[in-house]
Amino acid sequence: MTGPLPYRVLTGPDDATFCERVSAALADGYELHGSPALTFDGDRVVVAQALTYQAVDRARVVGYDDRWPDRARALIAELADSLGPRALRIDHIGSTAIAGMAAKDLLDLQVSVAALDPAAKAFDEPLARLGFARTPFQQDHVPAGSADAPDRWAKRYWHRHHHPAGDVNLHVRVAGAPNERLALLFRDWFRAHPAAVPAYASFKRVLADSVADRDAYTDVKDPVVDLVVGVAEQWAADTGWQP
């Protein structure tokens, strides 16, 4: 096994050296598991301390990689062949679809469908053959100020992680639903406003370095995305943009 053990026990004489060993383990991310156990071996006090380690799934934001669009195009073609006509359209979305944007090295793709449940049932098997696993997430973040019922932001969601061809999040959304539209609007607004890319990329880098894990990263980022979308909606109205 590589990396820290999820559980370990340190033993040794109850002295300063043992305290230093425990302190070093805590600095490496271990946590104390219960209280220390003490015994006397006839000569000295011996202590044992159990420690646990839980890996943290940190968000890691990297500089833009100009290979991302080619990877996305290749996978979109593969998905179109595998999913058939139920996939009304397949789009490269998210930060990796925006030239110059820093992002996690993970493609986001969106499949637009007529209805979620029949599509999900039909997609499970072909997606599994491509290395995807369905996740339990069935709801997108509803932007602040939206009066939509949450079920209008429903989706089905697969991911492919630790795959030789790269990591992918696959979002399946109803064509014409607000969450399907928002993903395309967010991408297209940044593509039309490249001067805004460096500031958002810098924000993401600082955020990834400042929070404990991916969940916290997403929770903090969502309100900022809401602000961008508010500006993007006005741009869409002014320009006649359509998905």
C-alpha angles and dihedrals in degrees: 000000000000125000128024119337113246089227132022139158124218117205134180146107115322095251142113092278091058090049089052091052092052091046091051091052091050090051088054091057102268120137129212112259108205126320126314118268117225131200136167117230095194093267108045144359113269121199133199124196124187117215132190131200127202116190114233118224098222123190108242115197117196135183120277114286115208089208091070096083092051092048089050094049092050093049093045089056090049092048093048090055093046101042099041127196095336085077098077092184137349120209137185104234139167130048096317087063092059117082113241095009120136111230147153109283090252127106120229115208128181125209115197116210139174094239132006106221099049090045093049091051091049094044101049097082100043091044091050088055088056092051100262125138124200115239126208093244111115103158135068125213109272109224118248111267095023115135092201120126108248092243089068086067095053121133143160117239135201130175137196113204132174090015123151090235093052139268120298138183112205116199118192112198137167114265109253094016116132094247092052090050094046093055091055095042093051091052096044095047091056091045088054092045107044091164088070094055100081094053094049091044090052091049091054093049093051092045094050090052093048106050132068102235148351094276092057090045091055094044092055095041097051096073090049090052087051090057092049091049091052089058091041092054090058090049090050091052093047095047102034091241116181129186 
